[in-house]
Amino acid sequence: MIIEELNADYWQRRYNDGTNVWDAGDVSTPLKNYFDHLTSKEIKILIPGAGNGYEAENLLNAVFKNTCLLDYAIHPLKEFKKRVPGFPDSQLIHQDFFDHEGKYDLIIEQTFFCALHPSLRNKYALHIHHLLNDNGKLVGLLFNNPMADRVPPPFGGTKEEYLKYFSPLFNIKTFDQCYNSIPPRKGNEFFMILEKKIKSQD
């Protein structure tokens, strides 16, 4: 099985061709329910791998003021701005996730992890840990499916594999199969809430 180099040009083509088959078409139910229970509108939020930005749009509509949307390709950021013109330009970030610096209270995972080659998963966990403030959280969805029957991305996996990357760096608050997935993903995704472990040095 041949996998193309997953660089910015690759993702630009995927967006141009409309071949992001995992796009849910709206904010996912598990994340919307989580957002609805957040009490502070001032927390600083990062959504890497912006895609179509449904989560950012939902947060903007709920008056969360400090959400940043980041993507490797420029196309999704431009399309998001057309659809949601009120979103601040300064909070749309065209950059490689692994080059990004900043500190956040909450990072949202929605189909970004599964778009990365599995060889980058440990690096992803380390960089998420680096970007979070003390006691900050990584919250989101991961596919509960190895996806061995199709050409990736998306790349799937198992709970045991995922926890291998996250357990050394995060307190596992929740990591369970979703009970409220959208119908196309029912039985095929985990919902996680991971809290950054505080180390003496970061």
Sequence and secondary structure as in RCSB ss.txt:
>XXXX:A:sequence
MIIEELNADYWQRRYNDGTNVWDAGDVSTPLKNYFDHLTSKEIKILIPGAGNGYEAENLLNAVFKNTCLLDYAIH
PLKEFKKRVPGFPDSQLIHQDFFDHEGKYDLIIEQTFFCALHPSLRNKYALHIHHLLNDNGKLVGLLFNNPMADR
VPPPFGGTKEEYLKYFSPLFNIKTFDQCYNSIPPRKGNEFFMILEKKIKSQD
>XXXX:A:secstr
      SHHHHHHHHHHT  TT  SS  HHHHHHHHT   S  EEEEES TT HHHHHHHHTT  EEEEEESSHH
HHHHHHHH TTS GGGEEES GGG    EEEEEEESSGGGS GGGHHHHHHHHHHHEEEEEEEEEEEESB  TTS
 SSS  B HHHHHHHHTTTEEEEEEEE SS  GGGTTSEEEEEEEE   S  
